Amino acid sequence: MGITGGIGNNMYAPDKEITRQEMFTLLYNALEVIDRLPEGTSGKPLSTFSDADRIASWAKDAMALMTETGTISGNGGKLFPANTITRAEMAQVLYNLLVK
């Protein structure tokens, strides 16, 4: 299905914590497979976040779509792409997707 590619070297690491950019890429890929990517321009361009340059190249499309559609909004002008995501943060993202 192409939803996840693991962590490289033919490894998946199911017990590893997941970063924000990994989770948003996973979510983006899953939504793309079922043709349900969010639409709209209620958010901000990726370039407005001061840590946008810290997003891995493989996560840029996902992070850009999530910020531009207002699905994620960051905190204090940052996205913290390499930080782990909390259950509360993920619940908010899912809520944002479901109410659109």
C-alpha positions as CSV (number, residue, x, y, z in Angstrom):
1,M,0.0,0.0,0.0
2,G,2.9,2.3,0.5
3,I,1.7,3.8,3.8
4,T,5.0,3.3,5.6
5,G,8.5,2.5,4.6
6,G,10.0,1.7,8.0
7,I,13.1,3.3,9.3
8,G,15.5,2.0,6.6
9,N,17.8,-1.0,6.2
10,N,14.7,-3.2,6.0
11,M,13.8,-2.3,9.6
12,Y,10.4,-1.2,11.0
13,A,11.1,-0.7,14.8
14,P,7.5,-1.1,16.1
15,D,8.5,-0.3,19.7
16,K,10.2,3.0,18.7
17,E,8.5,6.3,19.6
18,I,7.2,8.2,16.6
19,T,8.1,11.8,15.7
20,R,5.7,14.4,14.6
21,Q,7.0,14.4,11.0
22,E,6.8,10.6,10.9
23,M,3.2,10.5,12.2
24,F,2.1,13.2,9.8
25,T,3.7,11.5,6.9
26,L,2.1,8.2,7.9
27,L,-1.3,9.9,8.2
28,Y,-0.8,11.7,4.9
29,N,0.1,8.4,3.1
30,A,-2.9,6.6,4.6
31,L,-5.3,9.4,3.6
32,E,-3.8,9.5,0.1
33,V,-4.4,5.8,-0.3
34,I,-8.1,6.2,0.5
35,D,-8.3,9.5,-1.5
36,R,-9.2,11.5,1.6
37,L,-6.4,14.1,1.8
38,P,-7.7,17.3,3.5
39,E,-8.4,20.3,1.3
40,G,-8.6,24.0,1.9
41,T,-6.3,26.9,2.7
42,S,-7.4,27.8,6.3
43,G,-3.9,27.3,7.7
44,K,-0.5,28.7,7.1
45,P,2.2,28.0,4.5
46,L,5.0,25.8,5.7
47,S,7.5,28.6,5.2
48,T,6.0,30.6,8.0
49,F,7.2,28.2,10.7
50,S,10.6,29.1,12.0
51,D,11.7,25.4,12.1
52,A,10.5,24.4,8.6
53,D,14.1,23.9,7.6
54,R,14.3,21.1,10.1
55,I,11.7,18.9,8.4
56,A,13.2,15.9,6.6
57,S,12.8,16.0,2.8
58,W,10.6,12.9,2.8
59,A,8.2,14.6,5.2
60,K,7.9,18.1,3.5
61,D,4.8,17.3,1.3
62,A,2.9,15.9,4.3
63,M,3.8,18.7,6.6
64,A,3.1,21.3,4.0
65,L,-0.4,19.9,3.3
66,M,-1.2,19.6,7.0
67,T,-0.2,23.2,7.8
68,E,-1.8,24.7,4.7
69,T,-5.1,23.0,5.4
70,G,-5.1,24.0,9.1
71,T,-4.9,20.3,10.2
72,I,-1.9,21.2,12.3
73,S,-1.0,24.7,13.5
74,G,2.2,24.2,15.4
75,N,3.0,26.0,18.7
76,G,4.7,29.4,19.0
77,G,5.5,29.5,15.3
78,K,7.2,26.1,15.3
79,L,6.3,22.6,14.2
80,F,8.9,20.6,16.2
81,P,9.1,18.0,13.5
82,A,11.7,15.8,15.3
83,N,9.8,15.8,18.7
84,T,7.7,12.8,19.6
85,I,4.0,13.3,19.3
86,T,1.7,13.0,22.3
87,R,-1.6,11.2,22.4
88,A,-3.3,14.5,23.0
89,E,-1.7,16.1,20.0
90,M,-2.6,13.2,17.8
91,A,-6.2,13.3,19.1
92,Q,-6.4,17.0,18.2
93,V,-5.1,16.3,14.6
94,L,-7.7,13.5,14.2
95,Y,-10.4,15.8,15.4
96,N,-9.3,18.5,13.0
97,L,-9.5,16.1,10.1
98,L,-12.9,14.7,11.1
99,V,-14.7,18.1,11.5
100,K,-13.6,19.3,8.1
